[in-house]
């Protein structure tokens, strides 16, 4: 807690000496990412969290400039699988029910 207070005081001192520049609003990448995070919730609720992670990661890879579809697809498939295995096998935490998790947990 003391370290946080010291760091906050240092940040306030730095801010007084040199105020930050005005922040420019992001372009398509930023607003596209925000839209994907908004879309993530309904996908999670109505389909499955793992499907939502895969879809959002795939589209975000393409949105941020990945041109190789197979790389974006591999990232979108390997990451949710690794997350699932970590939570299920190592941490022993079950994911919320959905299309894939209902099939797996039967």
Steps between C-alpha positions, in 0.01 A plus 500: 500500500787734581659429162170587328480828691859590410442417134177702494682799651780469242242484222332817630835680513585391145157612380552850647846537344402383155130454425425224247414583142139500393389149413389448142203275447591168344411393154337188364724267702395651831129531431493159333654349814241674717224364276646150526499519879133604486425207266691263729234512772200384291714230338599377844145502633323345201766269353803414709791682659758298307328571169480869591871512581587331170277727290616821667867403480472406132329825403734705720805343331362600163397844624848577632670403175571128494483407132556128532162339563653173615703678771193688624306174497772317690515771765121500525488123552809435712440779752150394613614138510798593718279712727251216533769244579663730753176569684358148473805281554734713711274734698199264507256781419201431277395739228141628477265278302480553125501302177849354530515477877163320519633246253830462686361479855244226418 
